[in-house]
Amino acid sequence: MSDHWEYQFVSFPARTDEQVNATLADWGAHGWEPVHHAVAMDHDGIPTYYSFLFKRRLV
């Protein structure tokens, strides 16, 4: 196995938890794993954007 990784940053508007789960499942199905995430919130503490850093092992 290679010790080399490819990284991809993804950011999208926060709509529902189902959208976040679907995004994680979609990226996971393509061999990507999340290594970091952040959530932007409005002044009331409601999530407005999610950002994820994904990695995938290069062959």
C-alpha positions as CSV (number, residue, x, y, z in Angstrom):
1,M,0.0,0.0,0.0
2,S,1.1,3.5,-0.7
3,D,1.7,6.1,2.0
4,H,0.7,8.8,-0.4
5,W,-2.6,10.6,0.0
6,E,-4.8,12.8,-2.1
7,Y,-6.8,15.5,-0.3
8,Q,-10.0,17.3,-1.3
9,F,-11.8,20.1,0.4
10,V,-15.6,20.3,0.2
11,S,-17.9,23.0,1.5
12,F,-21.7,23.1,1.1
13,P,-24.8,24.9,2.6
14,A,-26.2,23.3,5.6
15,R,-29.8,22.1,5.0
16,T,-30.4,18.9,6.9
17,D,-28.5,16.2,8.8
18,E,-29.7,13.8,6.0
19,Q,-27.8,16.0,3.5
20,V,-24.6,15.8,5.5
21,N,-25.0,12.0,6.0
22,A,-25.6,11.6,2.2
23,T,-22.5,13.6,1.4
24,L,-20.4,11.5,3.7
25,A,-21.8,8.3,2.3
26,D,-21.3,9.4,-1.3
27,W,-17.7,10.4,-0.7
28,G,-17.1,7.2,1.3
29,A,-18.4,5.1,-1.5
30,H,-15.6,6.5,-3.7
31,G,-12.9,5.7,-1.2
32,W,-12.7,9.1,0.5
33,E,-12.6,9.4,4.3
34,P,-13.2,12.6,6.3
35,V,-10.2,13.8,8.3
36,H,-11.5,17.2,9.5
37,H,-14.7,19.2,9.4
38,A,-15.9,22.6,10.4
39,V,-19.4,24.2,10.8
40,A,-20.2,27.8,10.2
41,M,-23.1,29.1,12.2
42,D,-25.2,32.3,12.1
43,H,-25.6,34.5,15.2
44,D,-28.3,32.3,16.5
45,G,-26.1,29.2,16.4
46,I,-27.9,27.6,13.5
47,P,-25.5,25.9,11.0
48,T,-25.2,27.6,7.7
49,Y,-22.3,25.8,6.0
50,Y,-20.4,22.5,6.5
51,S,-16.8,22.0,5.3
52,F,-15.0,18.7,5.1
53,L,-11.4,17.8,4.3
54,F,-11.4,14.3,2.8
55,K,-8.4,12.0,2.0
56,R,-7.9,9.0,-0.2
57,R,-4.9,6.7,-0.5
58,L,-3.2,6.8,-3.9
59,V,-2.5,3.5,-5.5
